[in-house]
Amino acid sequence: MNDESNDDSDKITCACCGHEMKLEKELQKSNLYRCSSCGISDTRLNS
């Protein structure tokens, strides 16, 4: 079995510094992510 495909979909890379972004808040139609390195935030629409 290959469970890594599910894990990869949850990982978002910071466009600023390249570190992994962590899920900060789940909103109704999107999720807010924040970089653990530089602190920049990004919002992604839920699919």
Secondary structure, DSSP 8 states (H G I E B T S, - for coil): ---HHHHHHH-EE-TTT--EEEEEEE-SSEEEEEETTT--EEEEE--
